[in-house]
Amino acid sequence: MAEIVRMPKLSDTMTEGVVAAWHKNVGDQVSMGDVLAEIETDKATMDFESFQDGVLLHIGVETGSTAAVDSILAILGQKGEDVSALLAADAVAEVVAPVPAPEPPPVAAPAAVEPKPTPVPIVAPADAPVLVSVPTAAPARSGKVKASPLAARMAAERGIDLGSVTGTGEGGRIVKRDIDSYVPASGGVSGAVESHSDHPVSQMRKVIARRLADSKFTAPHFYLNLSIDMEAAVAARVQINAEEGVRVSFNDMVVKAVALSLKKNPAVNSAWMGDVIRTNDHVHIGVAVAVEDGLLVPVVRHADQKSFTQIGAEVRDFAGKARDKKLQPADWEGNTFTISNLGMFGIDEFTAIINPPDACILAIGGIQSVPVVRDGAVVPGHVMKVTLSCDHRVVDGATGAAFLQDLKAYLETPVKMLA
């Protein structure tokens, strides 16, 4: 008996998916466990395996097309089986959107108010002149302006006032060549055309838009800024990377410092859950990774228990998977705190929107070479600015400030992170 295969929900934020590729064609035999199609979600492209045996009788979503979760992806059954009844039943079950009520007619303006002139619709035959109202403020002609339908349409598209165009057609009628050669009195460029291009919104961008809008307009954000002296961290990194085969970045050091600071400040390692505030004992750091369509946040789990090199290896592996759209749900779920680092792009400082359900996100700027005061003298130094975005429903100012002070202490004395 034929069975419907529906668009699966492959992540907690997925509401629709795109079929990136079909691995089977209509008429092919499908066995349980065979890859039926590749489904592009908001975060990755994932293989979708069949849960049953049968012949592929119907494809409901063509390659490159989008479909909502639970809509018909395919139908499997016995060879030659009729699926029209299944398709008809599913169509009947769909909820039809209500037709909006017609808008009420506009209220007429009071008689004392002179209505603005409105253009006359172009309904005349192609060879007949079109009469267009001329605003009273227009110079030169009075009354009606004669223009061919094509010229009138071209003028409307280009924003040209027909009252300022000299017609060279019969009886002074404005024709196509008059619009093509028209030069505005202000010295505009003849024939200049405005243009733009529209691009379909990707699944990832749709989810980013929805989740971050919910966060920004739901969670009351406030921001705490701090400058950190990175002189000791710069020196420590040089010494660590002097070891053969070792590669540690400043981002790895920041992730470790954040994780240790969260252990000291569990209130920051929390989440607003509506009826309760969840304080997490474990530390899972989400590290924002920029990809072509937007942003992904893979998670370094138990970051407080890992070394710089372990953190660095995980982040590099995640970044590669993210760019190739190979991240799996287990890679991006479960964060308790998020870091967004734009220092490598030359950004000095910025503010970030909280990544739900976290209570906070830390924005990391670049390390700047600036004059600093040490022992009463101005000397060259390295300073990094950070901004902590906090959900005021969970974290208060003093709580966030205490976290930042611990973070500062770890980064300004890196040896503390090696204990």
C-alpha positions as CSV (number, residue, x, y, z in Angstrom):
1,M,0.0,0.0,0.0
2,A,1.3,3.5,-0.9
3,E,2.6,5.6,1.9
4,I,3.3,9.4,2.1
5,V,6.9,10.5,3.0
6,R,6.7,14.0,4.5
7,M,9.2,16.8,4.7
8,P,11.0,16.0,8.0
9,K,11.8,18.4,10.8
10,L,15.6,18.1,10.9
11,S,16.3,20.8,13.5
12,D,14.5,22.5,16.3
13,T,14.2,25.8,14.3
14,M,13.3,24.3,11.0
15,T,9.9,25.2,9.6
16,E,10.6,24.5,5.9
17,G,13.3,22.8,3.9
18,V,14.8,22.9,0.4
19,V,15.4,19.7,-1.6
20,A,19.0,20.2,-2.6
21,A,19.2,16.9,-4.6
22,W,17.2,13.7,-5.2
23,H,19.1,10.4,-5.0
24,K,16.2,8.4,-6.5
25,N,14.0,8.9,-9.5
26,V,10.3,8.1,-10.0
27,G,10.1,4.3,-10.7
28,D,13.3,3.5,-8.7
29,Q,13.2,0.8,-6.0
30,V,14.0,2.2,-2.6
31,S,15.1,0.1,0.4
32,M,15.0,1.1,4.0
33,G,18.2,3.1,4.8
34,D,18.7,4.3,1.3
35,V,19.4,8.0,0.9
36,L,16.3,9.4,-0.7
37,A,17.2,13.1,-0.9
38,E,19.5,15.8,0.4
39,I,17.5,18.4,2.5
40,E,18.8,21.9,3.1
41,T,17.7,23.2,6.4
42,D,18.4,26.6,8.0
43,K,21.8,25.3,9.2
44,A,23.1,22.4,7.1
45,T,22.4,20.1,4.1
46,M,21.6,16.7,5.4
47,D,21.0,13.3,3.9
48,F,17.4,12.0,4.4
49,E,17.1,8.2,4.6
50,S,14.1,6.2,3.7
51,F,12.3,4.5,6.6
52,Q,10.5,2.0,4.4
53,D,10.9,-0.2,1.3
54,G,9.0,0.4,-1.9
55,V,9.0,2.0,-5.4
56,L,9.3,5.8,-5.6
57,L,5.8,6.6,-7.1
58,H,5.7,10.4,-6.7
59,I,8.0,13.3,-6.0
60,G,6.2,16.1,-4.2
61,V,9.1,18.7,-4.1
62,E,11.3,19.3,-7.1
63,T,15.0,19.9,-6.8
64,G,15.7,23.4,-5.6
65,S,12.1,23.9,-4.4
66,T,11.0,24.8,-0.8
67,A,8.3,23.0,1.2
68,A,6.9,23.3,4.7
69,V,7.7,20.7,7.3
70,D,5.1,17.8,7.1
71,S,4.2,18.6,3.5
72,I,4.4,15.7,0.9
73,L,8.0,15.0,0.0
74,A,7.4,11.8,-1.8
75,I,5.2,8.7,-2.0
76,L,6.5,5.1,-1.9
77,G,4.4,2.0,-2.7
78,Q,4.1,-0.9,-5.1
79,K,5.0,-0.5,-8.8
80,G,2.1,0.9,-10.8
81,E,0.0,1.8,-7.7
82,D,-2.3,4.8,-8.2
83,V,-1.5,7.7,-5.8
84,S,-4.1,10.2,-7.0
85,A,-6.4,9.4,-4.0
86,L,-3.7,10.0,-1.5
87,L,-2.8,13.4,-3.2
88,A,-6.4,14.4,-3.3
89,A,-7.0,13.5,0.4
90,D,-4.0,15.5,1.4
91,A,-5.1,18.5,-0.6
92,V,-8.5,18.5,1.0
93,A,-6.9,18.4,4.5
94,E,-5.0,21.6,3.9
95,V,-6.3,24.7,5.6
96,V,-7.4,27.3,3.1
97,A,-6.4,30.8,4.2
98,P,-9.3,33.2,4.7
99,V,-9.9,35.7,1.9
100,P,-9.3,39.2,3.3
101,A,-12.4,41.5,3.4
102,P,-12.4,44.2,0.7
103,E,-11.1,47.5,1.8
104,P,-13.8,50.2,2.4
105,P,-14.1,52.8,-0.3
106,P,-12.1,56.0,0.5
107,V,-13.9,58.8,2.1
108,A,-14.5,61.8,-0.2
109,A,-12.6,64.9,0.5
110,P,-14.6,68.0,1.8
111,A,-15.8,70.2,-1.1
112,A,-13.7,73.1,0.2
113,V,-10.5,71.2,-0.4
114,E,-9.3,71.1,-4.0
115,P,-8.4,67.6,-4.9
116,K,-5.0,66.8,-6.3
117,P,-4.8,66.1,-10.1
118,T,-4.7,62.4,-10.9
119,P,-3.3,60.8,-14.0
120,V,-5.8,59.5,-16.6
121,P,-5.6,55.7,-17.1
122,I,-4.0,54.7,-20.4
123,V,-6.9,52.9,-22.2
124,A,-6.7,54.4,-25.6
125,P,-5.7,52.5,-28.8
126,A,-2.0,52.4,-29.6
127,D,-2.3,55.0,-32.3
128,A,-4.4,57.4,-30.3
129,P,-3.0,60.2,-28.2
130,V,-3.3,59.9,-24.4
131,L,-4.4,63.0,-22.4
132,V,-2.4,63.4,-19.2
133,S,-3.3,66.0,-16.5
134,V,-0.6,68.6,-15.9
135,P,-0.1,69.8,-12.3
136,T,-0.8,73.5,-11.9
137,A,2.8,74.1,-10.7
138,A,4.3,72.8,-14.0
139,P,5.7,75.6,-16.2
140,A,5.1,76.2,-19.9
141,R,2.0,74.5,-21.2
142,S,-1.5,74.7,-19.7
143,G,-4.4,72.3,-20.2
144,K,-3.7,68.8,-21.5
145,V,-0.5,67.3,-22.9
146,K,-0.8,64.9,-25.8
147,A,1.4,61.8,-25.6
148,S,1.4,58.4,-27.2
149,P,0.6,55.4,-24.8
150,L,4.2,54.2,-25.1
151,A,5.7,57.6,-24.3
152,A,3.3,58.0,-21.3
153,R,4.3,54.6,-19.9
154,M,8.0,55.3,-20.4
155,A,7.7,58.6,-18.7
156,A,5.9,57.1,-15.7
157,E,8.6,54.3,-15.4
158,R,11.4,56.9,-15.4
159,G,9.7,59.5,-13.2
160,I,9.5,62.1,-16.0
161,D,6.9,64.9,-15.8
162,L,5.3,65.0,-19.3
163,G,4.7,68.7,-18.7
164,S,8.4,69.4,-19.0
165,V,8.9,67.4,-22.2
166,T,8.7,69.0,-25.7
167,G,6.7,66.9,-28.1
168,T,8.0,66.4,-31.7
169,G,5.2,64.3,-33.0
170,E,2.2,65.5,-35.0
171,G,0.5,68.5,-33.4
172,G,3.2,68.6,-30.6
173,R,2.4,65.1,-29.4
174,I,5.0,63.5,-27.2
175,V,6.4,60.3,-28.6
176,K,9.0,57.6,-27.7
177,R,12.0,59.5,-29.1
178,D,11.1,62.6,-27.0
179,I,11.3,60.5,-23.8
180,D,14.5,58.8,-24.9
181,S,16.2,62.1,-25.6
182,Y,14.8,64.0,-22.6
183,V,17.4,65.7,-20.4
184,P,16.1,67.2,-17.1
185,A,16.6,70.9,-16.5
186,S,18.7,70.0,-13.5
187,G,21.4,68.4,-15.7
188,G,20.5,64.8,-15.2
189,V,21.9,62.1,-17.5
190,S,19.9,61.2,-20.5
191,G,18.8,57.6,-20.6
192,A,20.0,56.8,-17.0
193,V,18.0,54.0,-15.5
194,E,17.7,52.9,-11.9
195,S,18.1,49.1,-11.3
196,H,18.2,46.5,-8.6
197,S,18.3,42.8,-8.1
198,D,16.2,40.6,-5.8
199,H,17.6,37.4,-4.3
200,P,15.5,34.6,-2.6
201,V,15.8,34.5,1.2
202,S,17.7,31.3,2.2
203,Q,16.4,29.0,4.9
204,M,19.3,30.1,7.1
205,R,18.6,33.8,6.7
206,K,14.9,33.3,7.4
207,V,15.7,31.6,10.7
208,I,18.3,34.2,11.6
209,A,15.8,36.9,11.0
210,R,13.1,35.3,13.0
211,R,15.2,34.2,16.0
212,L,17.2,37.4,16.4
213,A,14.1,39.6,16.0
214,D,12.4,37.6,18.7
215,S,15.5,38.0,20.9
216,K,16.0,41.7,20.3
217,F,12.3,42.6,20.8
218,T,11.6,40.2,23.6
219,A,14.7,40.1,25.8
220,P,15.5,43.5,27.4
221,H,19.1,43.9,26.4
222,F,21.7,46.0,28.2
223,Y,25.4,46.3,27.5
224,L,28.6,46.3,29.5
225,N,31.9,47.4,27.9
226,L,35.4,46.6,29.1
227,S,39.0,47.1,27.9
228,I,41.4,44.3,28.6
229,D,45.2,44.6,28.6
230,M,46.3,41.8,26.3
231,E,50.1,42.3,26.7
232,A,50.6,39.1,28.8
233,A,48.3,37.1,26.5
234,V,50.2,38.1,23.5
235,A,53.5,37.0,25.1
236,A,52.0,33.8,26.4
237,R,50.7,32.9,22.9
238,V,54.1,33.4,21.4
239,Q,55.6,31.0,24.0
240,I,52.9,28.4,23.6
241,N,53.1,28.4,19.8
242,A,56.9,28.0,19.9
243,E,56.3,24.3,20.7
244,E,56.4,22.2,17.5
245,G,53.0,21.3,16.2
246,V,51.1,23.6,18.6
247,R,48.7,26.3,17.2
248,V,46.8,28.4,19.6
249,S,44.8,31.5,18.6
250,F,43.6,34.4,20.7
251,N,40.1,33.2,20.2
252,D,41.0,29.8,21.8
253,M,42.3,31.7,24.8
254,V,39.2,33.8,25.0
255,V,36.9,30.7,24.9
256,K,38.9,29.1,27.8
257,A,38.8,32.4,29.8
258,V,35.1,32.8,29.3
259,A,34.4,29.2,30.3
260,L,36.4,29.5,33.6
261,S,34.7,32.9,34.3
262,L,31.3,31.3,33.8
263,K,32.1,28.6,36.4
264,K,32.8,31.4,38.9
265,N,29.6,33.3,37.8
266,P,26.9,30.7,37.2
267,A,24.1,33.4,37.0
268,V,25.6,34.5,33.7
269,N,25.6,30.8,32.5
270,S,21.8,30.9,32.7
271,A,18.7,31.0,30.5
272,W,15.2,32.6,30.6
273,M,12.7,29.7,30.3
274,G,9.5,31.7,30.9
275,D,8.4,30.3,34.2
276,V,11.9,29.5,35.5
277,I,15.4,30.7,35.2
278,R,17.7,27.8,34.3
279,T,21.2,27.9,35.8
280,N,23.5,25.5,34.0
281,D,26.2,23.7,35.9
282,H,28.0,22.7,32.7
283,V,29.6,25.2,30.3
284,H,28.9,24.8,26.6
285,I,30.2,27.7,24.6
286,G,28.6,28.6,21.3
287,V,31.2,30.1,18.9
288,A,29.7,32.1,16.1
289,V,31.1,31.2,12.7
290,A,30.4,33.3,9.6
291,V,29.3,31.4,6.5
292,E,28.1,32.5,3.0
293,D,24.4,32.7,3.9
294,G,24.7,34.0,7.4
295,L,25.9,32.7,10.8
296,L,26.1,29.3,12.5
297,V,26.9,28.7,16.2
298,P,28.6,25.3,16.8
299,V,29.1,24.4,20.4
300,V,32.3,23.6,22.3
301,R,31.0,21.4,25.1
302,H,32.5,21.4,28.6
303,A,34.9,24.1,27.4
304,D,36.1,24.8,31.0
305,Q,37.6,21.3,31.0
306,K,39.5,21.6,27.7
307,S,43.0,22.9,26.9
308,F,43.7,25.7,24.4
309,T,44.7,23.2,21.7
310,Q,41.6,21.1,22.2
311,I,39.4,24.1,21.9
312,G,41.3,25.3,18.8
313,A,41.0,21.9,17.1
314,E,37.3,21.8,17.7
315,V,36.6,25.3,16.5
316,R,38.6,24.8,13.3
317,D,36.8,21.5,12.6
318,F,33.4,23.2,13.2
319,A,34.3,26.1,10.9
320,G,35.2,23.7,8.1
321,K,31.9,21.8,8.5
322,A,29.9,25.0,8.7
323,R,31.3,26.3,5.4
324,D,30.6,22.9,3.8
325,K,27.1,22.8,5.3
326,K,28.0,19.5,7.0
327,L,27.2,20.4,10.6
328,Q,24.8,18.1,12.4
329,P,22.1,19.1,15.0
330,A,24.3,17.8,17.8
331,D,27.0,20.3,16.7
332,W,24.9,23.4,17.2
333,E,22.5,22.5,20.0
334,G,22.9,23.0,23.8
335,N,24.9,26.2,24.1
336,T,24.8,27.9,27.5
337,F,26.7,31.1,26.4
338,T,27.8,32.5,23.1
339,I,30.9,34.3,21.8
340,S,31.0,36.4,18.6
341,N,34.5,37.5,17.6
342,L,34.9,40.0,14.8
343,G,38.5,41.0,15.8
344,M,40.0,39.2,12.8
345,F,37.9,41.5,10.5
346,G,39.5,44.7,12.0
347,I,36.5,45.6,14.1
348,D,37.5,47.4,17.3
349,E,34.2,46.9,19.2
350,F,30.6,46.1,18.6
351,T,27.4,44.9,20.3
352,A,25.8,41.5,19.6
353,I,22.2,40.3,19.9
354,I,21.7,37.5,22.4
355,N,21.5,34.0,21.0
356,P,18.4,32.4,22.6
357,P,18.0,30.7,25.1
358,D,21.3,32.1,26.5
359,A,21.1,35.0,28.9
360,C,24.3,36.7,27.5
361,I,26.6,36.9,24.5
362,L,30.1,38.3,24.4
363,A,31.2,40.5,21.5
364,I,35.0,40.4,21.0
365,G,36.9,43.2,19.2
366,G,40.4,43.2,17.7
367,I,43.6,43.6,19.7
368,Q,44.7,47.1,19.1
369,S,48.3,48.5,19.5
370,V,47.7,51.6,21.6
371,P,49.6,53.7,24.2
372,V,48.9,52.5,27.7
373,V,50.0,53.7,31.1
374,R,52.2,51.3,33.2
375,D,53.9,52.3,36.4
376,G,53.2,55.9,35.7
377,A,54.7,55.9,32.2
378,V,53.0,55.9,28.8
379,V,54.3,52.8,26.8
380,P,53.1,50.8,23.8
381,G,50.5,48.2,24.6
382,H,47.9,45.8,23.3
383,V,44.3,46.3,24.3
384,M,41.2,44.3,23.4
385,K,37.6,45.7,23.9
386,V,34.8,43.4,24.8
387,T,31.0,44.0,25.1
388,L,28.7,41.8,27.1
389,S,25.0,41.8,26.0
390,C,22.8,40.8,28.9
391,D,19.1,39.8,29.2
392,H,18.0,41.9,32.1
393,R,15.3,39.4,33.0
394,V,18.1,37.1,34.1
395,V,21.3,39.1,34.6
396,D,21.7,42.4,36.5
397,G,24.5,44.9,35.9
398,A,26.6,44.0,39.0
399,T,26.4,40.3,38.0
400,G,27.6,41.0,34.5
401,A,30.3,43.3,35.8
402,A,31.6,40.6,38.1
403,F,31.8,38.1,35.2
404,L,33.8,40.6,33.1
405,Q,36.2,41.3,36.0
406,D,37.0,37.6,36.2
407,L,37.4,37.4,32.4
408,K,39.8,40.3,32.6
409,A,41.9,38.7,35.3
410,Y,42.2,35.4,33.4
411,L,43.3,37.1,30.1
412,E,45.7,39.6,31.8
413,T,47.3,36.7,33.7
414,P,47.0,33.7,31.3
415,V,49.0,31.4,33.6
416,K,45.9,31.2,35.8
417,M,44.2,29.3,33.0
418,L,46.9,26.6,32.9
419,A,46.5,25.7,36.6
